[in-house]
Amino acid sequence: MTAPVTTRSSADLIRAEEPVLAHNYHPLPVVVARAEGTWVEDVEGRRHLDMLAGYSALNFGHRHPTLIEAAHRQLDLLTLTSRAFHNDRLAEFAERLAALTGLDMVLPMNTGAEAVESGIKVARKWAYEVKGVPADRATIVVAAENFHGRTTTIVSFSTDETARQGFGPFTPGFRIVPYNDLAALEAAVDETTAAVLLEPIQGEAGVVIPDDGYLTGVRELTRRKGCLFIADEIQSGLGRTGRTLAVEHEGVVPDVLLLGKALGGGIVPVSAVVGRRDVLGVLRPGEHGSTFGGNPLAAAVGTAVVELLETGEFQRRAAELGVVLRGGLSALLGKGVVGFRARGLWAGVDIDPAAGTGREISERLMREGVLVKDTHGSTIRLAPPLTITTEELQGALGALEKVLG
Ligand SMILES: *Cc1c(COP(=O)(O)O)cnc(C)c1O
């Protein structure tokens, strides 16, 4: 096995970050030096089970052999052209991603926030050119407690004060309605509405799953009112919930789909706006772009990710192991867990405040060799790689039981 590059200790590296690294994160005190599959190893050689999986960017685990091979092969051929020229990997990536999602066209970008920004731009342009909304009057309806990224426009329609405070002035044109409330959505959508932008399951809010029928209702409402339904599946998509997409649980096909995180296989940032031809078709040369979007390394890794998902194996594992996860969490109800929401291999677990804050539970789990992250206050999120085994999952649940006891 390849030896880690650094010879410095964890404590030394954590201390060294403080004066030179912006303090926009508060990481758990673990310094990871290498990883494989569901396990990460710190610089002292201690192993930890990764129950966060890079916020679902590592759905296939660390360094999945198929993905690493695709990346290595591409590194030896071609890494970047910019879109000033064609590259020989992009057509296949777009073809297969469109086929996987049942949509027509792909706009390749890099990060999730860029996919969201791009989706907003496309929806606005569609509203002016196709729907006939008067210039600069387009609105986009979003849900309270959303998480769509960190750019100035995106935090403009966040309801999280920590994400907004001090970053104004904000971008106008957004209306915020309660999540999981069709009547409120109906009241907010009018003739200026370009799109309704939602997470089919709200990840950062604590894996909040809407009532059955909500997504179907959003689809029906947006069709009837003549606006787009944009589903942000950057965290919920690509196998996490036991289906390729979370909207599939209700058989819903959005007009525009936003993908990211796991699309890059945990190797490179890859995101995409995927949509119907009559929507993405509004973009013409020069109107939007990205230097790195659609680069051949990203396309090669993204294509390999789509190939893994085409087998259905990961969706099936998430569904089957999801039963184990729900069973284990049910057994902890009343024993330090006051409630949980789960779909596939994804759960938001509300911890009894008497047992500790989400942060404290995360720190105790770290000492047991299990890595998780708190979301809000007393909620922790479990989102292991979809390659996790039943035994590993049961080990994580056992560790949770222990630290709550
Ligand atoms: C993570 C996330 C984003 C932003 O992705 P970045 O790659 O961090 O910019 C957007 N939407 C959802 C639902 C996410 O979970």
The ligand as a Gaussian input file, in Angstrom:
#p B3LYP/6-31G(d) Opt

LIG

0 1
 C      -24.215000      19.745000      -1.609000
 C      -25.436000      20.273000      -2.247000
 C      -25.391000      21.359000      -3.135000
 C      -24.113000      22.134000      -3.416000
 O      -23.102000      21.350000      -3.923000
 P      -21.564000      21.877000      -3.883000
 O      -20.833000      20.884000      -4.738000
 O      -21.137000      21.860000      -2.463000
 O      -21.571000      23.241000      -4.464000
 C      -26.567000      21.748000      -3.754000
 N      -27.725000      21.117000      -3.501000
 C      -27.810000      20.081000      -2.652000
 C      -29.121000      19.413000      -2.423000
 C      -26.676000      19.637000      -1.979000
 O      -26.768000      18.643000      -1.093000

